[in-house]
Amino acid sequence: HMINPNKYIDFYYAALHYKQQFNDESILSIIKSIGITEEDFKVSLAKNADAIDKMIQSTRELAQNINIRGTPAIIVGDTFIGG
């Protein structure tokens, strides 16, 4: 149940071009469209749940610390570019 790490960029672009609201069904549709099975996706999520939670928490803390309150938000060097 290992997902090829190279599929990340495929998912990123598919999600970026998705123009509707995300929900469980739409996420599953996207992962299937890039060749990942629902079972592999769910197993991967379960195996990596702690790491995913830590990454989300770390990102939230960083955003709060530098006062980012929306998206898109891009930082290049010391320059903040808000959307």
N, C-alpha and C positions, 0 to 999 in steps of 0.2 A: 504493500500500500504506500509506496514511496512516490511522491509527486516530483516530477522533473523540475528542479529549481529554475530552469530556463522558461518554464511556463509562467513565471511571475510577470514577465514583461508582456506576454500575450494577454494575461488577465488585466494588467494595468491598462493597456490600450483599449481592450474591449469594454472595461468599466468606464474609462474616460469618454468613450463615444456613446455610452448608453444614455439616452435622453429622458428616461422616466425615473420615477422614484424607486429607490432600492428597497427590496424586501427579500425574504428567504427564497421565494420562487424566482425572482429575477437573478439573484446571485447564482442559484443552481443552474439557471438557463445559461448564464455567462460561462460558468466553469465547464458545462457540457459542450458549449460551442467551441471551446479551445482544446477539447480532447481529454478532459479530466472527468473521471466517473464520479457520480455522487458519493459512492461508497469510499473511494480514495480521499475525496475532499473531507468527508465527515471524520474519517479515521485520522487524517492529518490534523484537522482542527482539534480533535480530542487529545492527540499525542502532544500537541504544541500549545495547549490552552494556557498553561502557566507562563510560558515565554511570551505569548500574545498579550496576555493581561498585563505583564510587566512592561512591555513595549508601549501599550496604550497609556498606562499610567505615567510612564516616563515622559511621553509626548505631551500629555495633558499638563503635567507639572512644568515642563519647559515653556509651553504656551502661556501658562499663567504667570510664570516668572518674568517673561518678557512682554507681557500684556497683549498677547495676540488673542483676539476675540472672534475671529471669523476666517473664512476661506474665500478665495485663495490668499495665502500669506507666504511670501517668498523672502528668504534672507540670503543676500549675496554679500559675502564678506561681512562688513558692519552695516550694510544698508538694508533696511526693511522696505519691501515692496508689497503693499496691501492691495487687495482687489475689491 
